[in-house]
């Protein structure tokens, strides 16, 4: 049975706290298991989740600030220690290739795992996956930074009552779906006449950034948006200066972009009460709202239902 869910490994920005590990997020999307921004301690956090290095199919790094990448050495070495049998793709900003090389070989180990290193070289770069398209968009931060979104192509949902009206059933339904039309009783019935579009699901991952076009491009119609909200509105000027978002800004992005479930994360250690992020965001976003905690799991919402025309 396919599964689509986000597992949160860590939610702290800059420095970990007693309750929050450095960043780390795992998206399970059918056969793809993608590790985003493994900060320090991510390998140990994985032990608490039941997700293993062997499960991972892909690693995506938004940028090379330490809280988003210092878990790479341990994670990469674990792939070899566990003799992961499949290639693991790794995506990161091409301008940080030197940082990646240093992290990959930060210490001596016997490398047996196969890494498919595929840097992001341009805004809007797309990577074709078996489950859809992974797209990278440039964000606004002091160093080269990209966010990612995973988009499943639209499908179609057959309408039993319309199929029945045309006398179509059994193997003929599969043929109609494959070919796009079927001749029945001297009349050609098209797939569009007996189906509606089944919207593909979308996941978006937005880390360190100020407001910019890339944020909105990633968030557009996301079923699940994971987005940094480092600061509260009281520190909005500081957020703008250092290239971060407030909880209110993140929530407004979600509302304006038609997001269904909003996950706030990457919290400054200056705030002890996470409810403040919830309260600020709730003033701007009416949908499903999650203030992320370490080692929690957030399901991707069920598919949007398209009504028959």
N, C-alpha and C positions, 0 to 999 in steps of 0.2 A: 504494500500500500504506500502510495507516495506521501511525503510529508513536507510541509513548508512551514518553517518556524525559525525564529531568531533566538539564539542563546547568548546572553550577555556575560562576558567574562570579567569585565572591569569597566568602571564608569568615572574614574577620577581624571582630572586634567592636571598636567604639569607634574604633580607629585602624588603618590598614593597616600591614602589615609588609613586609619585603623579599620575603617568599614568599607573602603573603596580601593580596589586594585587599579593599577594602570589600565588603560583601554584594552579592549579585546572583544570581538564579536564574531559569532559563527552563524552563518546563514545556511540552513539545510533547505535545499530546494530540489526535491526529487533526488536525482542521482548526483547533483552538485552539492558539495559541502565546502563553503567558502569562508576562510578565516580573514577577517578584516582587521587591520591595524593592531597586530599583536604587540602590546606594550610589555614592559618588564613583568614577569610573573605569569604570563599567559599559559605557559606550559603546565604550571602547577594548577592553575584555575581549571584547565581542561580536565584534570583528574577528578574534579568534583562533579562533572557534567555527564560522564559516560561517553563523551566524544573522544575518539582516539586520533592519534596522528595518522593512522591508516585510513581513517574516514575522509581526511582532507583531500580535496581535489584541486584547490586553488587558494592562493593567498593574494590579497589586494591591500596595498599600502597607499594611503592618501598622501603622505609626505614624511620627511625624515626629521621631524622633531622626536626626541627620545621617547616621550610617552606614547608614541604611535608605532614605534619600530624596535625598541630595545629587547623585545621578546623574540625577534627574528632568529638570532643565533641559536638559542635553545630549541626553538621549533624546527629549524632546518636540521640541526643535528639529530633531533628525535626522529625525523623522517628516515634518516640513515640507520639509526640505532634499531628502529623497528622494521627496517628493511621493507619500507612501503613499496609494493610491487608495481604501482602505476606512476606515470609522470604527474608531477604537481606543478601547475602553472603559477607563475609569480608575476604580478603587475605592480608597477610603481612609477613615479615620475622619472622620465628618462634623464632629466638633469641631476637626479640623485644617484646615478649609476655607481659612482665611486663609493657613496655611503653603503649602498647595497652590497657591493663587493667586499667591503670591510666587514660588514655584519655577517655575511655568509661565511667568511673564513676568519671569524673573530678568535678562534682557538683551534688547536690541533684536534682533528677527528678523522675517522675513516669514512669518506663520503661514498655511499652506495646508492642513495636516492637520486632519482632523475628529476631535476628541476627544469621546467620549460620556461625560461626567462623571457618575458614579453613586456618590455617597458612601454609606458604610455608616452607617445611622442607628440601628440596633437590634441587640442580641444575637440571633443566630439568623436574621438576614436572609438570604434566599435569592434568587439570581439564576438564572433559567432560561437555560441554554445549549443549543446544538444537540447537545452531547455528554453532557449531564447537568445537574446542579445545582451551582452554586457557593454555598457557605454560609460566612458569617462568624460567628465566635464571639468574645465578649469575653474578653480575657486580663487577667492581673494584673501591671501595670507602672505606674510612676509617672505616665505619661501615657496617654491613651486609646489602646488597642491592640487590634487584632483579628487572629486567625489565620483561615486559610481552608482549606476542604477542597472537593474536587471529587468528586462522587459520581455514578457512572454507574448508571442504573436497571437492575434485574435483567432479564435476558432469559430465553430458554428454549432448550434444546438438544434437538432431536428425536433419538429413539433408533431407529436403523435396524432393529434386530431386532424391536422392537414394531410399527413400521410394517409390516414384512414379515409379521408374524403376522396382522395385520388386512387384508393385501392392499392396502395403501395405498402408492402410488408416483407418480412423475411430478408433473404439475401439481396433483394432489390434495393433495400434501404442503403446497404453498404455500397452498392454499385452507384446509386445516385450521389452519395457522398463523395465517392472517388472521382467520378466522371464529371459531375456537375449538372447532369440532366438525364432524363429517362423518358422513353416513349411509352405511353400507357394509353391503350384504347384509341390509338390514332392521334393522340395529343402529346406534345412534348412538355413535360413538367421539369422545371428548373429547380435546382437546389434552393435558390433564393425564395421560391414560392412556398417552400415547406420547412423553412428554418429561420432562425434569427442569429445574429452575431453573438458569439460568446466572448465577451471582452477578456483579453489576456491579463494576467496579474502583473503587478509592477512593485518592485522593491527599490528604495532609494537610500543611499548612505552618504550623509553630508557631515564631514568633520570640519576642522578648524577653518573658519572663513568669516569675512564680513558679508553683508548683503551684496549680491551681485547677480547677474543674469544666470550664471551657472547654477546657483542655488535653486532658482525657480525652474530651470530646465530639468534638473534632476527630480525635483519634487512633483512635477506635473502629473496629476491623477495617480499618485502612488497609493497602492493599497496599504503599504507599510513604509513609513518614513522614519529613519533613525537619523537624528540631527543633534548637533552640539548645541547646548544652551549653557555656556560656561558661566555667564553672569546673569544677574537680575537687572531690572530697568534702572535701579539706583546707580549702577556702574555702566550705564550705556555709553558714556563718553570714553571710558577706559576700553570697553569692548570694541568700539570703532577704531581706537588708536592701535590696538594690538591684533586686529583681524579676527574677532570672535562675534558670536551672537548672544543676545539675551533670550531668556525664555519667552518673553512676549514677542520678540521678532520671529523666533522659530515658529511660534503658534500662528502668527499672522501669515507666514509663508505657507503653512499647512492649509489654512482656511482658503487663501487666495488660489492655491494650487489644486484644490479638490482632494486632499489627502483623507483617507479613511481612518487609519490608526497612526497616531503620532507618538514616537518614543523619544523622549528627551534624555540626554546623557552628557558626559564630559563636563562635570561640575567642578567649579573652583573650590579648593579646600577652605576658602573663607566662609562658606555657608554650612552651618551645622544641621539645618532643618530643611530636608528635601521638600516638605510641603509648600514651601515658599515658591518653588519652581512650578508646582502644580497649580497653585492659586493664581500666579501671574499668567500662566499659559491659558488657564480656563477662561480668563476674561476675553480671550481672542479666538478660542477654538472650541467648538461644541462637540467634536467627534470623540472617538475612543482615545483616551490620553493615558500614557504610561510614563511615569518618572522612573527611569531604569534603576534597578538595584543589581548588584553583583549576583551572578549565578541564577538569574531569573530567565524564564523562557516566555517569549511572546509569539503566539501563532500568527501567521499571515491570515488576514480575514478571508472568509469564504468568498468565492467569486461573486462579482457584481452580477445581478440578474437582469438580463435584457428582456424587455417585454416584446411580445409579438405585435407587429404593426397591423 
